[in-house]
Amino acid sequence: MHEMWVGADAAGGGLVWHVVAADTATTLCGQSRQHDGVAGHDSTDRHCLECMSALQNILQTPTGA
């Protein structure tokens, strides 16, 4: 299971939605998931392209591969 988390853009361009696998401390793009100062759900409509690409690869991989 994966969840979305609002955090800093790796390029320093503000806030973006990242993808985090359940029970992990890092996003799919490798950023540390920090709980202090987490913004609300309405802070951004932008997404981390690296996380979204990684999630797409996970979802397209056949089960049991």
CHARMM-style PDB file with segment names, atoms N, HN, CA, C and O in Angstrom:
ATOM      1  N   MET     1       0.838  -1.166   0.000  1.00  0.00      PROA
ATOM      2  CA  MET     1       0.000   0.000   0.000  1.00  0.00      PROA
ATOM      3  C   MET     1       0.893   1.242   0.000  1.00  0.00      PROA
ATOM      4  O   MET     1       1.961   1.258   0.611  1.00  0.00      PROA
ATOM      5  N   HSD     2       0.437   2.263  -0.688  1.00  0.00      PROA
ATOM      6  HN  HSD     2      -0.431   2.250  -1.184  1.00  0.00      PROA
ATOM      7  CA  HSD     2       1.164   3.522  -0.757  1.00  0.00      PROA
ATOM      8  C   HSD     2       0.252   4.661  -0.329  1.00  0.00      PROA
ATOM      9  O   HSD     2      -0.971   4.562  -0.427  1.00  0.00      PROA
ATOM     10  N   GLU     3       0.854   5.737   0.143  1.00  0.00      PROA
ATOM     11  HN  GLU     3       1.848   5.818   0.223  1.00  0.00      PROA
ATOM     12  CA  GLU     3       0.088   6.913   0.517  1.00  0.00      PROA
ATOM     13  C   GLU     3       0.786   8.160  -0.008  1.00  0.00      PROA
ATOM     14  O   GLU     3       1.972   8.139  -0.335  1.00  0.00      PROA
ATOM     15  N   MET     4       0.033   9.231  -0.080  1.00  0.00      PROA
ATOM     16  HN  MET     4      -0.931   9.248   0.185  1.00  0.00      PROA
ATOM     17  CA  MET     4       0.571  10.500  -0.549  1.00  0.00      PROA
ATOM     18  C   MET     4       0.951  11.352   0.665  1.00  0.00      PROA
ATOM     19  O   MET     4       0.296  11.290   1.705  1.00  0.00      PROA
ATOM     20  N   TRP     5       2.001  12.135   0.524  1.00  0.00      PROA
ATOM     21  HN  TRP     5       2.534  12.185  -0.320  1.00  0.00      PROA
ATOM     22  CA  TRP     5       2.512  12.961   1.602  1.00  0.00      PROA
ATOM     23  C   TRP     5       3.019  14.272   1.008  1.00  0.00      PROA
ATOM     24  O   TRP     5       3.751  14.261   0.018  1.00  0.00      PROA
ATOM     25  N   VAL     6       2.642  15.382   1.595  1.00  0.00      PROA
ATOM     26  HN  VAL     6       2.048  15.390   2.399  1.00  0.00      PROA
ATOM     27  CA  VAL     6       3.108  16.695   1.134  1.00  0.00      PROA
ATOM     28  C   VAL     6       4.456  16.984   1.770  1.00  0.00      PROA
ATOM     29  O   VAL     6       4.613  16.915   2.989  1.00  0.00      PROA
ATOM     30  N   GLY     7       5.426  17.309   0.928  1.00  0.00      PROA
ATOM     31  HN  GLY     7       5.299  17.365  -0.062  1.00  0.00      PROA
ATOM     32  CA  GLY     7       6.759  17.637   1.413  1.00  0.00      PROA
ATOM     33  C   GLY     7       7.473  18.541   0.435  1.00  0.00      PROA
ATOM     34  O   GLY     7       6.920  18.926  -0.596  1.00  0.00      PROA
ATOM     35  N   ALA     8       8.687  18.872   0.762  1.00  0.00      PROA
ATOM     36  HN  ALA     8       9.136  18.560   1.600  1.00  0.00      PROA
ATOM     37  CA  ALA     8       9.478  19.791  -0.055  1.00  0.00      PROA
ATOM     38  C   ALA     8       9.855  19.154  -1.385  1.00  0.00      PROA
ATOM     39  O   ALA     8      10.124  17.956  -1.465  1.00  0.00      PROA
ATOM     40  N   ASP     9       9.870  19.975  -2.419  1.00  0.00      PROA
ATOM     41  HN  ASP     9       9.652  20.949  -2.354  1.00  0.00      PROA
ATOM     42  CA  ASP     9      10.357  19.557  -3.737  1.00  0.00      PROA
ATOM     43  C   ASP     9      11.875  19.433  -3.650  1.00  0.00      PROA
ATOM     44  O   ASP     9      12.535  20.311  -3.096  1.00  0.00      PROA
ATOM     45  N   ALA    10      12.427  18.362  -4.185  1.00  0.00      PROA
ATOM     46  HN  ALA    10      11.890  17.648  -4.635  1.00  0.00      PROA
ATOM     47  CA  ALA    10      13.875  18.141  -4.126  1.00  0.00      PROA
ATOM     48  C   ALA    10      14.647  19.276  -4.795  1.00  0.00      PROA
ATOM     49  O   ALA    10      15.777  19.572  -4.407  1.00  0.00      PROA
ATOM     50  N   ALA    11      14.044  19.908  -5.790  1.00  0.00      PROA
ATOM     51  HN  ALA    11      13.126  19.668  -6.105  1.00  0.00      PROA
ATOM     52  CA  ALA    11      14.705  21.001  -6.503  1.00  0.00      PROA
ATOM     53  C   ALA    11      14.553  22.333  -5.767  1.00  0.00      PROA
ATOM     54  O   ALA    11      15.067  23.354  -6.224  1.00  0.00      PROA
ATOM     55  N   GLY    12      13.858  22.329  -4.641  1.00  0.00      PROA
ATOM     56  HN  GLY    12      13.441  21.499  -4.270  1.00  0.00      PROA
ATOM     57  CA  GLY    12      13.694  23.548  -3.860  1.00  0.00      PROA
ATOM     58  C   GLY    12      12.615  24.469  -4.374  1.00  0.00      PROA
ATOM     59  O   GLY    12      12.622  25.663  -4.071  1.00  0.00      PROA
ATOM     60  N   GLY    13      11.683  23.933  -5.152  1.00  0.00      PROA
ATOM     61  HN  GLY    13      11.678  22.964  -5.399  1.00  0.00      PROA
ATOM     62  CA  GLY    13      10.643  24.759  -5.753  1.00  0.00      PROA
ATOM     63  C   GLY    13       9.334  24.792  -4.987  1.00  0.00      PROA
ATOM     64  O   GLY    13       8.290  25.030  -5.594  1.00  0.00      PROA
ATOM     65  N   GLY    14       9.343  24.567  -3.700  1.00  0.00      PROA
ATOM     66  HN  GLY    14      10.191  24.374  -3.207  1.00  0.00      PROA
ATOM     67  CA  GLY    14       8.119  24.616  -2.924  1.00  0.00      PROA
ATOM     68  C   GLY    14       7.672  23.233  -2.491  1.00  0.00      PROA
ATOM     69  O   GLY    14       8.488  22.326  -2.324  1.00  0.00      PROA
ATOM     70  N   LEU    15       6.371  23.082  -2.311  1.00  0.00      PROA
ATOM     71  HN  LEU    15       5.708  23.819  -2.446  1.00  0.00      PROA
ATOM     72  CA  LEU    15       5.803  21.825  -1.834  1.00  0.00      PROA
ATOM     73  C   LEU    15       5.213  21.007  -2.971  1.00  0.00      PROA
ATOM     74  O   LEU    15       4.663  21.556  -3.926  1.00  0.00      PROA
ATOM     75  N   VAL    16       5.332  19.691  -2.858  1.00  0.00      PROA
ATOM     76  HN  VAL    16       5.779  19.246  -2.082  1.00  0.00      PROA
ATOM     77  CA  VAL    16       4.770  18.761  -3.832  1.00  0.00      PROA
ATOM     78  C   VAL    16       4.224  17.552  -3.080  1.00  0.00      PROA
ATOM     79  O   VAL    16       4.568  17.319  -1.921  1.00  0.00      PROA
ATOM     80  N   TRP    17       3.371  16.788  -3.754  1.00  0.00      PROA
ATOM     81  HN  TRP    17       3.092  16.978  -4.696  1.00  0.00      PROA
ATOM     82  CA  TRP    17       2.905  15.512  -3.223  1.00  0.00      PROA
ATOM     83  C   TRP    17       3.933  14.441  -3.553  1.00  0.00      PROA
ATOM     84  O   TRP    17       4.332  14.284  -4.707  1.00  0.00      PROA
ATOM     85  N   HSD    18       4.359  13.704  -2.531  1.00  0.00      PROA
ATOM     86  HN  HSD    18       4.035  13.831  -1.593  1.00  0.00      PROA
ATOM     87  CA  HSD    18       5.277  12.571  -2.691  1.00  0.00      PROA
ATOM     88  C   HSD    18       4.502  11.290  -2.450  1.00  0.00      PROA
ATOM     89  O   HSD    18       3.414  11.314  -1.876  1.00  0.00      PROA
ATOM     90  N   VAL    19       5.062  10.170  -2.888  1.00  0.00      PROA
ATOM     91  HN  VAL    19       5.947  10.150  -3.354  1.00  0.00      PROA
ATOM     92  CA  VAL    19       4.477   8.855  -2.635  1.00  0.00      PROA
ATOM     93  C   VAL    19       5.358   8.144  -1.607  1.00  0.00      PROA
ATOM     94  O   VAL    19       6.583   8.118  -1.726  1.00  0.00      PROA
ATOM     95  N   VAL    20       4.705   7.568  -0.597  1.00  0.00      PROA
ATOM     96  HN  VAL    20       3.710   7.589  -0.500  1.00  0.00      PROA
ATOM     97  CA  VAL    20       5.412   6.852   0.458  1.00  0.00      PROA
ATOM     98  C   VAL    20       4.822   5.451   0.576  1.00  0.00      PROA
ATOM     99  O   VAL    20       3.603   5.298   0.654  1.00  0.00      PROA
ATOM    100  N   ALA    21       5.668   4.435   0.588  1.00  0.00      PROA
ATOM    101  HN  ALA    21       6.658   4.559   0.525  1.00  0.00      PROA
ATOM    102  CA  ALA    21       5.189   3.073   0.847  1.00  0.00      PROA
ATOM    103  C   ALA    21       4.817   2.986   2.320  1.00  0.00      PROA
ATOM    104  O   ALA    21       5.451   3.615   3.166  1.00  0.00      PROA
ATOM    105  N   ALA    22       3.797   2.211   2.617  1.00  0.00      PROA
ATOM    106  HN  ALA    22       3.281   1.699   1.929  1.00  0.00      PROA
ATOM    107  CA  ALA    22       3.321   2.081   3.991  1.00  0.00      PROA
ATOM    108  C   ALA    22       4.455   1.673   4.925  1.00  0.00      PROA
ATOM    109  O   ALA    22       5.279   0.822   4.593  1.00  0.00      PROA
ATOM    110  N   ASP    23       4.479   2.289   6.082  1.00  0.00      PROA
ATOM    111  HN  ASP    23       3.810   2.980   6.352  1.00  0.00      PROA
ATOM    112  CA  ASP    23       5.440   1.959   7.148  1.00  0.00      PROA
ATOM    113  C   ASP    23       6.897   2.189   6.765  1.00  0.00      PROA
ATOM    114  O   ASP    23       7.780   1.489   7.259  1.00  0.00      PROA
ATOM    115  N   THR    24       7.160   3.161   5.893  1.00  0.00      PROA
ATOM    116  HN  THR    24       6.442   3.730   5.492  1.00  0.00      PROA
ATOM    117  CA  THR    24       8.543   3.517   5.571  1.00  0.00      PROA
ATOM    118  C   THR    24       8.794   4.971   5.946  1.00  0.00      PROA
ATOM    119  O   THR    24       7.858   5.757   6.088  1.00  0.00      PROA
ATOM    120  N   ALA    25      10.044   5.311   6.100  1.00  0.00      PROA
ATOM    121  HN  ALA    25      10.804   4.672   5.985  1.00  0.00      PROA
ATOM    122  CA  ALA    25      10.416   6.655   6.509  1.00  0.00      PROA
ATOM    123  C   ALA    25      10.902   7.510   5.340  1.00  0.00      PROA
ATOM    124  O   ALA    25      11.244   8.678   5.525  1.00  0.00      PROA
ATOM    125  N   THR    26      10.935   6.930   4.129  1.00  0.00      PROA
ATOM    126  HN  THR    26      10.657   5.981   3.978  1.00  0.00      PROA
ATOM    127  CA  THR    26      11.392   7.687   2.975  1.00  0.00      PROA
ATOM    128  C   THR    26      10.372   7.610   1.844  1.00  0.00      PROA
ATOM    129  O   THR    26       9.616   6.646   1.724  1.00  0.00      PROA
ATOM    130  N   THR    27      10.374   8.644   1.028  1.00  0.00      PROA
ATOM    131  HN  THR    27      10.988   9.428   1.126  1.00  0.00      PROA
ATOM    132  CA  THR    27       9.495   8.683  -0.139  1.00  0.00      PROA
ATOM    133  C   THR    27      10.104   7.820  -1.239  1.00  0.00      PROA
ATOM    134  O   THR    27      11.253   7.391  -1.130  1.00  0.00      PROA
ATOM    135  N   LEU    28       9.340   7.566  -2.297  1.00  0.00      PROA
ATOM    136  HN  LEU    28       8.407   7.914  -2.386  1.00  0.00      PROA
ATOM    137  CA  LEU    28       9.860   6.758  -3.402  1.00  0.00      PROA
ATOM    138  C   LEU    28      11.030   7.442  -4.108  1.00  0.00      PROA
ATOM    139  O   LEU    28      11.832   6.780  -4.766  1.00  0.00      PROA
ATOM    140  N   CYS    29      11.127   8.765  -3.973  1.00  0.00      PROA
ATOM    141  HN  CYS    29      10.475   9.303  -3.438  1.00  0.00      PROA
ATOM    142  CA  CYS    29      12.259   9.472  -4.580  1.00  0.00      PROA
ATOM    143  C   CYS    29      13.458   9.552  -3.630  1.00  0.00      PROA
ATOM    144  O   CYS    29      14.499  10.107  -3.981  1.00  0.00      PROA
ATOM    145  N   GLY    30      13.302   8.987  -2.413  1.00  0.00      PROA
ATOM    146  HN  GLY    30      12.456   8.536  -2.128  1.00  0.00      PROA
ATOM    147  CA  GLY    30      14.432   8.907  -1.493  1.00  0.00      PROA
ATOM    148  C   GLY    30      14.510   9.992  -0.446  1.00  0.00      PROA
ATOM    149  O   GLY    30      15.458  10.011   0.340  1.00  0.00      PROA
ATOM    150  N   GLN    31      13.546  10.901  -0.405  1.00  0.00      PROA
ATOM    151  HN  GLN    31      12.777  10.886  -1.044  1.00  0.00      PROA
ATOM    152  CA  GLN    31      13.582  11.944   0.607  1.00  0.00      PROA
ATOM    153  C   GLN    31      13.145  11.387   1.950  1.00  0.00      PROA
ATOM    154  O   GLN    31      12.311  10.484   2.024  1.00  0.00      PROA
ATOM    155  N   SER    32      13.717  11.935   3.000  1.00  0.00      PROA
ATOM    156  HN  SER    32      14.394  12.668   2.939  1.00  0.00      PROA
ATOM    157  CA  SER    32      13.327  11.556   4.345  1.00  0.00      PROA
ATOM    158  C   SER    32      11.961  12.152   4.647  1.00  0.00      PROA
ATOM    159  O   SER    32      11.736  13.341   4.422  1.00  0.00      PROA
ATOM    160  N   ARG    33      11.068  11.346   5.143  1.00  0.00      PROA
ATOM    161  HN  ARG    33      11.251  10.380   5.325  1.00  0.00      PROA
ATOM    162  CA  ARG    33       9.712  11.801   5.483  1.00  0.00      PROA
ATOM    163  C   ARG    33       9.754  12.415   6.878  1.00  0.00      PROA
ATOM    164  O   ARG    33       9.947  11.716   7.873  1.00  0.00      PROA
ATOM    165  N   GLN    34       9.571  13.722   6.935  1.00  0.00      PROA
ATOM    166  HN  GLN    34       9.415  14.290   6.127  1.00  0.00      PROA
ATOM    167  CA  GLN    34       9.635  14.442   8.198  1.00  0.00      PROA
ATOM    168  C   GLN    34       8.232  14.835   8.625  1.00  0.00      PROA
ATOM    169  O   GLN    34       7.437  15.301   7.808  1.00  0.00      PROA
ATOM    170  N   HSD    35       7.928  14.650   9.896  1.00  0.00      PROA
ATOM    171  HN  HSD    35       8.574  14.272  10.560  1.00  0.00      PROA
ATOM    172  CA  HSD    35       6.593  14.940  10.386  1.00  0.00      PROA
ATOM    173  C   HSD    35       6.446  16.369  10.906  1.00  0.00      PROA
ATOM    174  O   HSD    35       5.325  16.869  11.003  1.00  0.00      PROA
ATOM    175  N   ASP    36       7.536  17.030  11.237  1.00  0.00      PROA
ATOM    176  HN  ASP    36       8.447  16.625  11.158  1.00  0.00      PROA
ATOM    177  CA  ASP    36       7.413  18.390  11.739  1.00  0.00      PROA
ATOM    178  C   ASP    36       7.236  19.370  10.591  1.00  0.00      PROA
ATOM    179  O   ASP    36       7.957  19.305   9.595  1.00  0.00      PROA
ATOM    180  N   GLY    37       6.291  20.264  10.728  1.00  0.00      PROA
ATOM    181  HN  GLY    37       5.705  20.316  11.537  1.00  0.00      PROA
ATOM    182  CA  GLY    37       6.060  21.267   9.702  1.00  0.00      PROA
ATOM    183  C   GLY    37       5.351  20.745   8.470  1.00  0.00      PROA
ATOM    184  O   GLY    37       5.398  21.392   7.424  1.00  0.00      PROA
ATOM    185  N   VAL    38       4.703  19.608   8.555  1.00  0.00      PROA
ATOM    186  HN  VAL    38       4.665  19.082   9.405  1.00  0.00      PROA
ATOM    187  CA  VAL    38       3.995  19.041   7.406  1.00  0.00      PROA
ATOM    188  C   VAL    38       2.825  19.948   7.049  1.00  0.00      PROA
ATOM    189  O   VAL    38       2.048  20.350   7.915  1.00  0.00      PROA
ATOM    190  N   ALA    39       2.713  20.257   5.786  1.00  0.00      PROA
ATOM    191  HN  ALA    39       3.344  19.930   5.083  1.00  0.00      PROA
ATOM    192  CA  ALA    39       1.654  21.149   5.310  1.00  0.00      PROA
ATOM    193  C   ALA    39       0.345  20.384   5.164  1.00  0.00      PROA
ATOM    194  O   ALA    39       0.328  19.154   5.143  1.00  0.00      PROA
ATOM    195  N   GLY    40      -0.737  21.122   5.066  1.00  0.00      PROA
ATOM    196  HN  GLY    40      -0.723  22.122   5.084  1.00  0.00      PROA
ATOM    197  CA  GLY    40      -2.046  20.521   4.886  1.00  0.00      PROA
ATOM    198  C   GLY    40      -2.274  20.044   3.471  1.00  0.00      PROA
ATOM    199  O   GLY    40      -1.496  20.346   2.566  1.00  0.00      PROA
ATOM    200  N   HSD    41      -3.354  19.292   3.286  1.00  0.00      PROA
ATOM    201  HN  HSD    41      -3.986  19.047   4.021  1.00  0.00      PROA
ATOM    202  CA  HSD    41      -3.662  18.710   1.979  1.00  0.00      PROA
ATOM    203  C   HSD    41      -3.937  19.754   0.903  1.00  0.00      PROA
ATOM    204  O   HSD    41      -3.799  19.464  -0.285  1.00  0.00      PROA
ATOM    205  N   ASP    42      -4.319  20.955   1.297  1.00  0.00      PROA
ATOM    206  HN  ASP    42      -4.431  21.191   2.262  1.00  0.00      PROA
ATOM    207  CA  ASP    42      -4.644  21.985   0.311  1.00  0.00      PROA
ATOM    208  C   ASP    42      -3.457  22.891  -0.003  1.00  0.00      PROA
ATOM    209  O   ASP    42      -3.639  23.945  -0.613  1.00  0.00      PROA
ATOM    210  N   SER    43      -2.239  22.502   0.401  1.00  0.00      PROA
ATOM    211  HN  SER    43      -2.092  21.646   0.897  1.00  0.00      PROA
ATOM    212  CA  SER    43      -1.059  23.338   0.209  1.00  0.00      PROA
ATOM    213  C   SER    43      -0.551  23.367  -1.214  1.00  0.00      PROA
ATOM    214  O   SER    43       0.076  24.343  -1.626  1.00  0.00      PROA
ATOM    215  N   THR    44      -0.811  22.305  -1.984  1.00  0.00      PROA
ATOM    216  HN  THR    44      -1.320  21.512  -1.650  1.00  0.00      PROA
ATOM    217  CA  THR    44      -0.272  22.220  -3.340  1.00  0.00      PROA
ATOM    218  C   THR    44      -1.092  21.248  -4.180  1.00  0.00      PROA
ATOM    219  O   THR    44      -1.753  20.348  -3.662  1.00  0.00      PROA
ATOM    220  N   ASP    45      -1.029  21.455  -5.473  1.00  0.00      PROA
ATOM    221  HN  ASP    45      -0.492  22.186  -5.894  1.00  0.00      PROA
ATOM    222  CA  ASP    45      -1.619  20.481  -6.395  1.00  0.00      PROA
ATOM    223  C   ASP    45      -0.522  19.897  -7.294  1.00  0.00      PROA
ATOM    224  O   ASP    45      -0.814  19.213  -8.274  1.00  0.00      PROA
ATOM    225  N   ARG    46       0.736  20.173  -6.952  1.00  0.00      PROA
ATOM    226  HN  ARG    46       0.974  20.728  -6.155  1.00  0.00      PROA
ATOM    227  CA  ARG    46       1.884  19.659  -7.706  1.00  0.00      PROA
ATOM    228  C   ARG    46       2.304  18.301  -7.159  1.00  0.00      PROA
ATOM    229  O   ARG    46       2.094  18.006  -5.982  1.00  0.00      PROA
ATOM    230  N   HSD    47       2.902  17.471  -8.024  1.00  0.00      PROA
ATOM    231  HN  HSD    47       3.072  17.711  -8.980  1.00  0.00      PROA
ATOM    232  CA  HSD    47       3.353  16.135  -7.642  1.00  0.00      PROA
ATOM    233  C   HSD    47       4.832  15.963  -7.954  1.00  0.00      PROA
ATOM    234  O   HSD    47       5.340  16.534  -8.920  1.00  0.00      PROA
ATOM    235  N   CYS    48       5.514  15.185  -7.145  1.00  0.00      PROA
ATOM    236  HN  CYS    48       5.102  14.721  -6.361  1.00  0.00      PROA
ATOM    237  CA  CYS    48       6.915  14.846  -7.375  1.00  0.00      PROA
ATOM    238  C   CYS    48       6.977  13.900  -8.568  1.00  0.00      PROA
ATOM    239  O   CYS    48       6.463  12.783  -8.501  1.00  0.00      PROA
ATOM    240  N   LEU    49       7.595  14.334  -9.644  1.00  0.00      PROA
ATOM    241  HN  LEU    49       8.012  15.242  -9.698  1.00  0.00      PROA
ATOM    242  CA  LEU    49       7.650  13.521 -10.857  1.00  0.00      PROA
ATOM    243  C   LEU    49       8.450  12.244 -10.653  1.00  0.00      PROA
ATOM    244  O   LEU    49       8.126  11.212 -11.242  1.00  0.00      PROA
ATOM    245  N   GLU    50       9.486  12.296  -9.831  1.00  0.00      PROA
ATOM    246  HN  GLU    50       9.749  13.134  -9.353  1.00  0.00      PROA
ATOM    247  CA  GLU    50      10.291  11.103  -9.576  1.00  0.00      PROA
ATOM    248  C   GLU    50       9.469  10.061  -8.805  1.00  0.00      PROA
ATOM    249  O   GLU    50       9.539   8.871  -9.112  1.00  0.00      PROA
ATOM    250  N   CYS    51       8.694  10.500  -7.811  1.00  0.00      PROA
ATOM    251  HN  CYS    51       8.637  11.467  -7.562  1.00  0.00      PROA
ATOM    252  CA  CYS    51       7.823   9.579  -7.065  1.00  0.00      PROA
ATOM    253  C   CYS    51       6.750   8.993  -7.978  1.00  0.00      PROA
ATOM    254  O   CYS    51       6.475   7.794  -7.929  1.00  0.00      PROA
ATOM    255  N   MET    52       6.151   9.830  -8.800  1.00  0.00      PROA
ATOM    256  HN  MET    52       6.374  10.804  -8.840  1.00  0.00      PROA
ATOM    257  CA  MET    52       5.073   9.358  -9.671  1.00  0.00      PROA
ATOM    258  C   MET    52       5.600   8.368 -10.700  1.00  0.00      PROA
ATOM    259  O   MET    52       4.916   7.397 -11.025  1.00  0.00      PROA
ATOM    260  N   SER    53       6.796   8.595 -11.213  1.00  0.00      PROA
ATOM    261  HN  SER    53       7.351   9.383 -10.948  1.00  0.00      PROA
ATOM    262  CA  SER    53       7.404   7.673 -12.164  1.00  0.00      PROA
ATOM    263  C   SER    53       7.709   6.334 -11.487  1.00  0.00      PROA
ATOM    264  O   SER    53       7.462   5.274 -12.061  1.00  0.00      PROA
ATOM    265  N   ALA    54       8.243   6.388 -10.271  1.00  0.00      PROA
ATOM    266  HN  ALA    54       8.444   7.250  -9.804  1.00  0.00      PROA
ATOM    267  CA  ALA    54       8.541   5.163  -9.526  1.00  0.00      PROA
ATOM    268  C   ALA    54       7.261   4.388  -9.226  1.00  0.00      PROA
ATOM    269  O   ALA    54       7.242   3.162  -9.335  1.00  0.00      PROA
ATOM    270  N   LEU    55       6.191   5.090  -8.849  1.00  0.00      PROA
ATOM    271  HN  LEU    55       6.206   6.086  -8.761  1.00  0.00      PROA
ATOM    272  CA  LEU    55       4.915   4.433  -8.577  1.00  0.00      PROA
ATOM    273  C   LEU    55       4.365   3.782  -9.843  1.00  0.00      PROA
ATOM    274  O   LEU    55       3.844   2.668  -9.792  1.00  0.00      PROA
ATOM    275  N   GLN    56       4.477   4.463 -10.965  1.00  0.00      PROA
ATOM    276  HN  GLN    56       4.900   5.368 -11.006  1.00  0.00      PROA
ATOM    277  CA  GLN    56       4.015   3.898 -12.233  1.00  0.00      PROA
ATOM    278  C   GLN    56       4.756   2.597 -12.537  1.00  0.00      PROA
ATOM    279  O   GLN    56       4.143   1.621 -12.967  1.00  0.00      PROA
ATOM    280  N   ASN    57       6.057   2.579 -12.317  1.00  0.00      PROA
ATOM    281  HN  ASN    57       6.555   3.373 -11.968  1.00  0.00      PROA
ATOM    282  CA  ASN    57       6.850   1.365 -12.543  1.00  0.00      PROA
ATOM    283  C   ASN    57       6.401   0.238 -11.624  1.00  0.00      PROA
ATOM    284  O   ASN    57       6.318  -0.913 -12.053  1.00  0.00      PROA
ATOM    285  N   ILE    58       6.112   0.552 -10.375  1.00  0.00      PROA
ATOM    286  HN  ILE    58       6.180   1.487 -10.026  1.00  0.00      PROA
ATOM    287  CA  ILE    58       5.640  -0.459  -9.415  1.00  0.00      PROA
ATOM    288  C   ILE    58       4.315  -1.030  -9.878  1.00  0.00      PROA
ATOM    289  O   ILE    58       4.120  -2.245  -9.859  1.00  0.00      PROA
ATOM    290  N   LEU    59       3.396  -0.157 -10.299  1.00  0.00      PROA
ATOM    291  HN  LEU    59       3.554   0.830 -10.314  1.00  0.00      PROA
ATOM    292  CA  LEU    59       2.067  -0.603 -10.684  1.00  0.00      PROA
ATOM    293  C   LEU    59       2.069  -1.381 -12.001  1.00  0.00      PROA
ATOM    294  O   LEU    59       1.183  -2.206 -12.225  1.00  0.00      PROA
ATOM    295  N   GLN    60       3.041  -1.135 -12.870  1.00  0.00      PROA
ATOM    296  HN  GLN    60       3.761  -0.465 -12.689  1.00  0.00      PROA
ATOM    297  CA  GLN    60       3.099  -1.828 -14.145  1.00  0.00      PROA
ATOM    298  C   GLN    60       3.861  -3.139 -14.084  1.00  0.00      PROA
ATOM    299  O   GLN    60       3.825  -3.920 -15.035  1.00  0.00      PROA
ATOM    300  N   THR    61       4.558  -3.393 -12.967  1.00  0.00      PROA
ATOM    301  HN  THR    61       4.588  -2.758 -12.195  1.00  0.00      PROA
ATOM    302  CA  THR    61       5.311  -4.628 -12.823  1.00  0.00      PROA
ATOM    303  C   THR    61       4.323  -5.759 -12.522  1.00  0.00      PROA
ATOM    304  O   THR    61       3.551  -5.674 -11.567  1.00  0.00      PROA
ATOM    305  N   PRO    62       4.351  -6.808 -13.332  1.00  0.00      PROA
ATOM    306  CA  PRO    62       3.434  -7.934 -13.080  1.00  0.00      PROA
ATOM    307  C   PRO    62       3.655  -8.532 -11.692  1.00  0.00      PROA
ATOM    308  O   PRO    62       4.792  -8.625 -11.231  1.00  0.00      PROA
ATOM    309  N   THR    63       2.582  -8.934 -11.032  1.00  0.00      PROA
ATOM    310  HN  THR    63       1.658  -8.858 -11.407  1.00  0.00      PROA
ATOM    311  CA  THR    63       2.677  -9.555  -9.711  1.00  0.00      PROA
ATOM    312  C   THR    63       3.460 -10.857  -9.817  1.00  0.00      PROA
ATOM    313  O   THR    63       3.240 -11.665 -10.719  1.00  0.00      PROA
ATOM    314  N   GLY    64       4.365 -11.038  -8.885  1.00  0.00      PROA
ATOM    315  HN  GLY    64       4.544 -10.381  -8.151  1.00  0.00      PROA
ATOM    316  CA  GLY    64       5.179 -12.252  -8.883  1.00  0.00      PROA
ATOM    317  C   GLY    64       6.398 -12.173  -9.770  1.00  0.00      PROA
ATOM    318  O   GLY    64       7.099 -13.170  -9.948  1.00  0.00      PROA
ATOM    319  N   ALA    65       6.669 -10.990 -10.338  1.00  0.00      PROA
ATOM    320  HN  ALA    65       6.100 -10.181 -10.193  1.00  0.00      PROA
ATOM    321  CA  ALA    65       7.830 -10.848 -11.222  1.00  0.00      PROA
ATOM    322  C   ALA    65       9.096 -10.693 -10.425  1.00  0.00      PROA
ATOM    323  OT1 ALA    65      10.176 -10.560 -11.002  1.00  0.00      PROA
TER     324      ALA     65
END
